[in-house]
């Protein structure tokens, strides 16, 4: 079983800017994963926004009109997968561009293109198996 979570506090400086700080903790197959978090939610002006929580994600968004938005995003993803008594860990950074088309308030078509940078794949033994065998 995998248990984890995040604790985030927000500081709203004004109606256009909110800062966020926190910590993410997760029990991954490779061990305890702890990561400090720093975030922003900034309405730069009526058409431009910057938001996200680093090191996980950051998005720039530009509003063309009420139905079309485009932007750029960054995502840092860490995944682990079980394989009998071992695991695979994948660390990946993604950069992308996107276009959102709003058909109505609840229906959005998202088109995204991007590339993975600095992908690293590691393997190892599951920690709980090591502890059980001792």
N, C-alpha and C positions, 0 to 999 in steps of 0.2 A: 504494500500500500504506500502511496506517495502523499505526503501531507505538506502543505506550504501555505504561504500567504504574504500579504504586504501590509505595512502600516504607513500611511501617508498623512502628513499634516499640510494644510493649505494656508497661505497668507494672502488675502485679497488686498492689494495695494490701492486699487481703484476699480471702477467698473470695467476697465479694459485690460487689467493685468492681475494675474494671480500666480504666485510662486508656490512650489510644492517641494517638500523634503520628506524622505522616508527611507524605509529599509524593506527589502524583499528577502524572505527566507523560505527555502524549499528543501525537502529531503529527497534529493535525486539519487539515482542508482549508484552514482560515483561518490556519494557522500553529501554532507551538508553544504548547500549552496547559499551563500549570503552575499547580498549586493546592495550597496547604498543607492538611493534614488534621488534625483533632482529633476523637477519639472517646471513647466511654464504653460500658461494659457494666456496668450497675448493677442488682443484684438488691435492690430497695428493701426488700421483705419477701417472704414466701412466695407472695404473689399478684400482686405488681407488679414490672415490669421496665422499665428505660429503656436503650435501646441504639441505636448507630448511629455513623456517622462523618460529621461535618460538614465542609464544607458540603453533602455529598451526600445524607445521609438521617439521620433520627432517628425512633425508634419508641417509643411508650409502649404497654405490654401489660398487661392485667389478666386473671388466670386466674379464671374462674368455678368450674370443676371440671376434671377430667382431660380432658374432651371439648370444652369451650367456652372460648374466649379472645376478648376484644375489645380494641380500642385505637384509637390515633390515630397517624398517621404524616405525616412531611414528607419530600419528595424534591425535590432540585434537580438538574435534568437539562440537560446541554448536548449537542446532537447536531449533526452537520454532514452534508450530503448533496450529492453531486456532481451537476452538471447541465452537460453538455458542458464548456465551459471556465470555468464559474463554480460557485459553491456556495451553499447555503442553510445558515444557522446558526440553530438554535432554542434559546433559553434559556428554561427553564420551571421554575416552582416549584409543586409540588403539595401540597395539604393534603387528608388523607382520614381516614375512619373505617373500621374493618374488623371483621369477625367471622370467626373460624376455628373450624371444626368438625372435630375429629379423629375419623375413623372407626376408625383404628388407627394404629400408629406411623408408617406410610409413606403413608397416604392422608388428605389434608386438603382440605376444601372451604373456600375463601377467598372471602368476599363483601366487596367494597370499594366505597365511594362517596366521591367527593371533588370537588375543584375546582382548576383551574389558576389561579395568581395571577402577575401581573407577567410574562406571556409576552412574549418579544421575538423577532421574526424579522428576521434580517439577510441581505443578499445581498452577494456580492463575487466578484472574480476569484480563481481558484486561484493560490496563491503559486508553485507549481512551474511553472505555465504562464508566469508573468511572467518567471521566471528563465531559462527555456528560450528565450524570445523576445528577450532582451537580447543 
